[in-house]
Amino acid sequence: MKPIGTYLPSGLPAATATATAPAAPAAAPPPPPPIGPNPRMRLDPALGIVVTEFLDASGKPARSVPSASQIEAYRNAQRGLT
């Protein structure tokens, strides 16, 4: 019985990677992006709602759902200000 993965479906032996590929200098992997998950979610504990923030290239929030003005309206409504 032939081991799995050493032969092609046609029955021909698979070529080895070192025999067909020329030796190339090892390139350093690119550095990881400076920001974490995008979008990120956070809990606003005062309001008890989840805020989804979309980050820009520098990692700062560019947009959020709900928006900053909506969050402020929720805070005002909670305080009794309309």
MDTraj code that builds the backbone (N, CA, C; nanometers):
import mdtraj as md
import numpy as np

residues = "MET LYS PRO ILE GLY THR TYR LEU PRO SER GLY LEU PRO ALA ALA THR ALA THR ALA THR ALA PRO ALA ALA PRO ALA ALA ALA PRO PRO PRO PRO PRO PRO ILE GLY PRO ASN PRO ARG MET ARG LEU ASP PRO ALA LEU GLY ILE VAL VAL THR GLU PHE LEU ASP ALA SER GLY LYS PRO ALA ARG SER VAL PRO SER ALA SER GLN ILE GLU ALA TYR ARG ASN ALA GLN ARG GLY LEU THR".split()
xyz = np.array([
    [0.0843, -0.1167, 0.0000],
    [0.0000, 0.0000, 0.0000],
    [0.0897, 0.1242, 0.0000],
    [0.0529, 0.2245, -0.0810],
    [0.1310, 0.3469, -0.0919],
    [0.0934, 0.4430, 0.0194],
    [0.1910, 0.5119, 0.0797],
    [0.1568, 0.6119, 0.1810],
    [0.0800, 0.7278, 0.1178],
    [-0.0103, 0.7873, 0.1927],
    [-0.0900, 0.8994, 0.1437],
    [-0.0011, 1.0214, 0.1293],
    [-0.0138, 1.0926, 0.0175],
    [0.0559, 1.2176, -0.0021],
    [0.1895, 1.2077, -0.0726],
    [0.2383, 1.0872, -0.1015],
    [0.3672, 1.0786, -0.1688],
    [0.3532, 1.0556, -0.3182],
    [0.2359, 1.0234, -0.3660],
    [0.2138, 0.9989, -0.5073],
    [0.1009, 1.0865, -0.5588],
    [0.1112, 1.1282, -0.6829],
    [0.0052, 1.2043, -0.7467],
    [-0.1074, 1.1094, -0.7841],
    [-0.2280, 1.1606, -0.8132],
    [-0.3390, 1.0735, -0.8502],
    [-0.3085, 0.9870, -0.9716],
    [-0.2200, 1.0320, -1.0596],
    [-0.1885, 0.9531, -1.1785],
    [-0.0974, 0.8357, -1.1462],
    [-0.0453, 0.8303, -1.0252],
    [0.0436, 0.7225, -0.9864],
    [0.1897, 0.7598, -0.9985],
    [0.2193, 0.8768, -1.0522],
    [0.3579, 0.9207, -1.0637],
    [0.4050, 0.9756, -0.9299],
    [0.5319, 0.9545, -0.8969],
    [0.5785, 1.0088, -0.7698],
    [0.5780, 1.1616, -0.7729],
    [0.5474, 1.2221, -0.6604],
    [0.5444, 1.3672, -0.6503],
    [0.6867, 1.4213, -0.6507],
    [0.7055, 1.5359, -0.7153],
    [0.8372, 1.5990, -0.7186],
    [0.8655, 1.6608, -0.5820],
    [0.9896, 1.6567, -0.5420],
    [1.0249, 1.7180, -0.4144],
    [1.0456, 1.8670, -0.4343],
    [1.0195, 1.9439, -0.3322],
    [1.0293, 2.0898, -0.3415],
    [1.1737, 2.1345, -0.3566],
    [1.2684, 2.0618, -0.2981],
    [1.4078, 2.1040, -0.3059],
    [1.4681, 2.0737, -0.4417],
    [1.4156, 1.9751, -0.5115],
    [1.4726, 1.9391, -0.6415],
    [1.4295, 2.0363, -0.7505],
    [1.3094, 2.0945, -0.7415],
    [1.2596, 2.1801, -0.8480],
    [1.2751, 2.3282, -0.8190],
    [1.2811, 2.3664, -0.6929],
    [1.2886, 2.5081, -0.6593],
    [1.4343, 2.5487, -0.6385],
    [1.4782, 2.6583, -0.7010],
    [1.6143, 2.7034, -0.6765],
    [1.6260, 2.7582, -0.5349],
    [1.7448, 2.7495, -0.4808],
    [1.7667, 2.7994, -0.3452],
    [1.7567, 2.9513, -0.3453],
    [1.6659, 3.0036, -0.2670],
    [1.6464, 3.1478, -0.2575],
    [1.6847, 3.1927, -0.1175],
    [1.7373, 3.3131, -0.1043],
    [1.7704, 3.3599, 0.0307],
    [1.6431, 3.3764, 0.1129],
    [1.6541, 3.3452, 0.2386],
    [1.5369, 3.3538, 0.3270],
    [1.5008, 3.4998, 0.3483],
    [1.3781, 3.5333, 0.3140],
    [1.3299, 3.6697, 0.3314],
    [1.2613, 3.6798, 0.4668],
    [1.2813, 3.7903, 0.5347],
    [1.2167, 3.8117, 0.6634],
    [1.0679, 3.8342, 0.6413],
    [0.9827, 3.7763, 0.7265],
    [0.8388, 3.7985, 0.7101],
    [0.8056, 3.9439, 0.7373],
    [0.7001, 3.9949, 0.6748],
    [0.6631, 4.1350, 0.6980],
    [0.6209, 4.1545, 0.8430],
    [0.6447, 4.2723, 0.8983],
    [0.6052, 4.2954, 1.0380],
    [0.4532, 4.2949, 1.0511],
    [0.4021, 4.2537, 1.1656],
    [0.2570, 4.2523, 1.1838],
    [0.2022, 4.3939, 1.1864],
    [0.0773, 4.4110, 1.1488],
    [0.0178, 4.5451, 1.1535],
    [0.0153, 4.5952, 1.2976],
    [0.0244, 4.7258, 1.3171],
    [0.0323, 4.7795, 1.4525],
    [-0.0990, 4.7778, 1.5293],
    [-0.2105, 4.7531, 1.4623],
    [-0.3388, 4.7561, 1.5313],
    [-0.3893, 4.6158, 1.5571],
    [-0.4836, 4.6040, 1.6466],
    [-0.5442, 4.4754, 1.6788],
    [-0.6601, 4.4477, 1.5857],
    [-0.7572, 4.3734, 1.6337],
    [-0.8723, 4.3406, 1.5497],
    [-0.9445, 4.4667, 1.5017],
    [-0.9889, 4.4626, 1.3799],
    [-1.0601, 4.5767, 1.3223],
    [-1.1842, 4.5232, 1.2538],
    [-1.3021, 4.5532, 1.2897],
    [-1.3418, 4.6441, 1.3968],
    [-1.3256, 4.5780, 1.5332],
    [-1.3241, 4.6608, 1.6354],
    [-1.3203, 4.6086, 1.7715],
    [-1.4479, 4.6490, 1.8423],
    [-1.4825, 4.5711, 1.9430],
    [-1.6035, 4.5983, 2.0200],
    [-1.5651, 4.6260, 2.1634],
    [-1.6354, 4.7195, 2.2233],
    [-1.6139, 4.7487, 2.3643],
    [-1.7494, 4.7711, 2.4296],
    [-1.7538, 4.7459, 2.5563],
    [-1.8762, 4.7667, 2.6330],
    [-1.8673, 4.9021, 2.7002],
    [-1.9686, 4.9843, 2.6825],
    [-1.9786, 5.1104, 2.7560],
    [-2.0511, 5.0765, 2.8849],
    [-1.9781, 5.0673, 2.9965],
    [-2.0406, 5.0198, 3.1202],
    [-2.1465, 5.1141, 3.1750],
    [-2.1322, 5.2429, 3.1518],
    [-2.2308, 5.3378, 3.2043],
    [-2.3654, 5.3217, 3.1355],
    [-2.3621, 5.2901, 3.0058],
    [-2.4862, 5.2762, 2.9297],
    [-2.5314, 5.1316, 2.9170],
    [-2.4375, 5.0383, 2.9301],
    [-2.4708, 4.8976, 2.9129],
    [-2.4925, 4.8598, 2.7677],
    [-2.4221, 4.9271, 2.6760],
    [-2.4346, 4.8946, 2.5340],
    [-2.2971, 4.8602, 2.4766],
    [-2.2979, 4.7825, 2.3708],
    [-2.1753, 4.7475, 2.3007],
    [-2.1521, 4.8498, 2.1907],
    [-2.0305, 4.9024, 2.1844],
    [-1.9925, 4.9994, 2.0830],
    [-1.8925, 4.9316, 1.9899],
    [-1.9210, 4.9332, 1.8603],
    [-1.8305, 4.8789, 1.7602],
    [-1.7510, 4.9941, 1.7021],
    [-1.6171, 4.9837, 1.7100],
    [-1.5299, 5.0898, 1.6604],
    [-1.4511, 5.0400, 1.5408],
    [-1.4486, 5.1195, 1.4348],
    [-1.3700, 5.0908, 1.3162],
    [-1.2441, 5.1753, 1.3238],
    [-1.1278, 5.1121, 1.3155],
    [-1.0013, 5.1799, 1.3371],
    [-0.9384, 5.2261, 1.2066],
    [-0.8612, 5.3374, 1.2141],
    [-0.7863, 5.3836, 1.0978],
    [-0.6492, 5.3157, 1.0982],
    [-0.5618, 5.3544, 1.0072],
    [-0.4315, 5.2897, 0.9926],
    [-0.3437, 5.3067, 1.1159],
    [-0.3647, 5.4122, 1.1926],
    [-0.2822, 5.4340, 1.3118],
    [-0.3382, 5.3625, 1.4349],
    [-0.4550, 5.3009, 1.4230],
    [-0.5139, 5.2264, 1.5331],
    [-0.6111, 5.3055, 1.6169],
    [-0.6407, 5.4286, 1.5757],
    [-0.7362, 5.5120, 1.6496],
    [-0.8757, 5.4953, 1.5893],
    [-0.9806, 5.5033, 1.6719],
    [-1.1168, 5.4885, 1.6187],
    [-1.1486, 5.5972, 1.5161],
    [-1.1883, 5.5549, 1.3968],
    [-1.2281, 5.6480, 1.2909],
    [-1.3801, 5.6661, 1.2906],
    [-1.4529, 5.5580, 1.3140],
    [-1.5994, 5.5608, 1.3190],
    [-1.6444, 5.4644, 1.4265],
    [-1.7661, 5.4835, 1.4738],
    [-1.8208, 5.3895, 1.5701],
    [-1.9702, 5.3740, 1.5462],
    [-2.0213, 5.2608, 1.5918],
    [-2.1649, 5.2331, 1.5859],
    [-2.2066, 5.1925, 1.7251],
    [-2.2886, 5.2651, 1.7936],
    [-2.3484, 5.3927, 1.7583],
    [-2.2419, 5.5030, 1.7534],
    [-2.2772, 5.6101, 1.6840],
    [-2.1826, 5.7206, 1.6680],
    [-2.1634, 5.7946, 1.8007],
    [-2.0610, 5.8804, 1.8045],
    [-2.0324, 5.9570, 1.9266],
    [-2.1519, 6.0447, 1.9661],
    [-2.2190, 6.1031, 1.8677],
    [-2.3352, 6.1873, 1.8999],
    [-2.4513, 6.1027, 1.9526],
    [-2.4678, 5.9810, 1.9013],
    [-2.5732, 5.8932, 1.9522],
    [-2.5421, 5.8479, 2.0952],
    [-2.4148, 5.8195, 2.1226],
    [-2.3763, 5.7805, 2.2586],
    [-2.4045, 5.8953, 2.3555],
    [-2.3727, 6.0170, 2.3137],
    [-2.4006, 6.1338, 2.3981],
    [-2.5508, 6.1503, 2.4204],
    [-2.6319, 6.1253, 2.3184],
    [-2.7776, 6.1333, 2.3333],
    [-2.8279, 6.0273, 2.4312],
    [-2.7699, 5.9054, 2.4262],
    [-2.8073, 5.8017, 2.5219],
    [-2.7725, 5.8457, 2.6642],
    [-2.6538, 5.9061, 2.6811],
    [-2.6129, 5.9532, 2.8140],
    [-2.7071, 6.0616, 2.8656],
    [-2.7438, 6.1555, 2.7784],
    [-2.8371, 6.2614, 2.8179],
    [-2.9735, 6.2047, 2.8543],
    [-3.0201, 6.1078, 2.7784],
    [-3.1500, 6.0457, 2.8072],
    [-3.1454, 5.9725, 2.9406],
    [-3.0307, 5.9110, 2.9708],
    [-3.0161, 5.8383, 3.0967],
    [-3.0173, 5.9357, 3.2152],
    [-2.9622, 6.0560, 3.1960],
    [-2.9589, 6.1571, 3.3017],
    [-3.0934, 6.2305, 3.3145],
    [-3.1816, 6.2118, 3.2172],
    [-3.3100, 6.2785, 3.2193],
    [-3.3105, 6.4084, 3.1404],
    [-3.2011, 6.4338, 3.0677],
    [-3.1938, 6.5533, 2.9841],
    [-3.2412, 6.5163, 2.8434],
    [-3.3245, 6.5958, 2.7870],
    [-3.3707, 6.5659, 2.6505],
    [-3.3487, 6.6821, 2.5584],
])
top = md.Topology()
chain = top.add_chain()
for i, resn in enumerate(residues, 1):
    res = top.add_residue(resn, chain, resSeq=i)
    for name in ("N", "CA", "C"):
        top.add_atom(name, md.element.get_by_symbol(name[0]), res)
traj = md.Trajectory(xyz[None], top)
